[in-house]
Amino acid sequence: MPFIYAIAGLVTILHFETPAGYGVGALLLIAALVILKMRNDYRNFKETIRLAEDLLEHEQDSSD
């Protein structure tokens, strides 16, 4: 979805050379960037949780 937003934003900016067109295009580009950032943060968070669970499991195995 964010790539569709980015493409739509660029097309809007290039096609509609009005302040409203620039505004809508900019909003679509910002939405695409925000969604990409949120996806990246979530993937990093999931990896952090997985590593923490592995560490806890390893510690529990070592204490047995």
N, C-alpha and C positions, 0 to 999 in steps of 0.2 A: 503493500500500500504506500509506503513513503516514497517509493520511486515514481509511482503514478502521480502523487501530489507534487513532486519536484518537476516532473515533465509538464504537468498541467500549469504549474506556476510559471515556468519558463515560456510556455506557449502563450499564456495569458499576457505576460509582460511584452512579448514580441508582437503579438497580434493586436492587442488593444493598447494603443499609445495614448491613453488618457490617465489622469491621476487615479481614477477608480480601478482601471486595469492594472496599473503598477501596484496599487494597494492590495488588491486581491491576489495578484501574482506573488507579492512579497509574503503575504499571509500563508499562502500555500507552500512556499519554500521554507518558511519558518516552521510550519507544521511538520513538514518532511524531516527537517533537522531535529526537531524535538522528539519525534517518534523514533528516529534512528538512535538518538542518544539514550532514550528510555530502554530500547531493546538491548543496547550494548551494556547499560548498567545492570539490567536484569540478568543477562548472561554472565556477567562478572560476579554478581551476587550468588547465582546458582553454583558457580564454580567454587567460590569461597566457602559456601555451606558444605559442598561435597568434600572439599579438602579438610574442613574442620571435623566433619563426621569421620573421615578416614583417620585423622589424627587421634580422635577420641577412641575409636575402635582399636587402633594400634596400642594406645596407652593401656586400655583395658586388657588386651591380650598380653602385654608385657608384665602386668601386675599379677596375672594368674600363675 
